[in-house]
Amino acid sequence: LVARVYESKAEFRSALQHEKEGYTIYKNQLGEHHEKTKESSEYLKYLTQQAVALQRTMNEIYKNGSNANIMPLKFTAPSMASVLEQLNIINGILFIPLSQKDLENLKAEVQRRQHLQES
C-alpha cells in the first residue's frame, strides 16, 4: 500500500524500497510460490519498468530541452478487492472465504449446539 502511494507520486525509488520490504516479508512468511509473493514480484518488475521509463524521459529532457518527446507515465489503479484487503489487514480484520458447503456445515453446527443447549 505504501509503495502504491509513492508510485502515485512518481517517487519510484521509495516505491521500490517499500515493495522490496513487502516482497521479503511475503517470501519469508508465505513462501516463494504464494499468490501474494508472486503478486509482489510482478509489482516490483512493473515499478522497475516505470522507474526506467521516467529516467529515460528525464535524460531526454536534459538532452533536448523543451523539444523532448515526453511519454506519459502509466499508473496502476489497484482493484477494489486489493484495496479492501489492504484496509482489512491494516485494521486487523481477518477475512476467511467460505464455500457454500462450509457455510452449510457451519449453520448445521450452530443449530446442533443450540439444540444441545435447549435440551
N, C-alpha and C positions, 0 to 999 in steps of 0.2 A: 504494500500500500504506500509506504514511504517512497519507494522507487518510482511509482507511478506519479506521485506528486512532483518529484524532481524532474521526471520526464516531461510533464506538462509545462514546466518552466524552462525546458531545453537545457537543464543542468545535468547532462548525461554522465559526467564523472561521478557526481553524487548518486545519481540513479543506479549506475553500475555498482558502486560501492555497497549500497544498501541491498540491492538484489543479490550480489555475491554473498553477503551475510545470510540472507534468506535461503539461498541455494544450499549453503553449507549446513545450515540448520536442518533443512528438509532432508538432505543427503545423509547426515549423521543420525537423525531421528527416525526417518521413514525408509531410508534405503534409496539406492540409485534408480530403481525401477518403479518407484511410486509415482502416481499421477502428478502430485504437487512438485516433486523433484524435476520431472520431465518438463512440466509447465514453466518452472522457474528457469530451467536451462534454455528453453526456447525464448523466453523473455530476455535473458542475458544476450543471446545471439541478436535479437531484434535491437536491443539497446546499443550494442556494439555497432551494428549497421547504421543506426541513426547518428551515433557519435562520429563515425567515419564520414557520413554524408555532410554533417554540419561542418566538420573540419575542412572537407573539400570546398564547400561553399565559402568558408572564411578565407581559404587560400586563394580562391578565385577572386574574391573581393579585394584582397590585398594586392593581387597581381594586376587586375584590370580596372580597379576602382569602380566608378558608377556604371561602367559598361559591362559589368559582370553579369553572367547568366545565372540567376539565383533560382534554384529549385525549392519549392515549398517543403517544409518539414512535415512528416506524417506523424500523427499521434494516435495511439491506440486508445479506444474507449473500452474500458473494462465492461464485461457483461453484467447485467443486473444480478445474476446469480453470484458472480465473483464478488461484487460489492457487498451483497448481503452476507456472504460467507465471511468476508473480512470483518465486517461490523459485528457479526456474531462472535468471532474469535476475540476481537478487542473487548467486547462486553462480557465475555465469559459464558456465552451461550453455546451449548453443545447440541448440535442438530444431528440426530441419528435417523437416516432414511429407513423407513419400514415398508416392506412389501404388503400387499393386500392380505396374504396369508399370515404374516407377522401380526398385523392389526387384528385379524380374526382370532388368532391364538391369544393375544393379549386381552381382548374383550372376553373371551371364554374364561381365561384365568381370573379376571376381575369378578366375573359373575360367580365363578366357583367359590372364590374367597368370601364374597358377600353372602352366598348361600350357607357357607360354613359358619359365619358369624351369626347369622339368624338362627341357626339350629342350636 
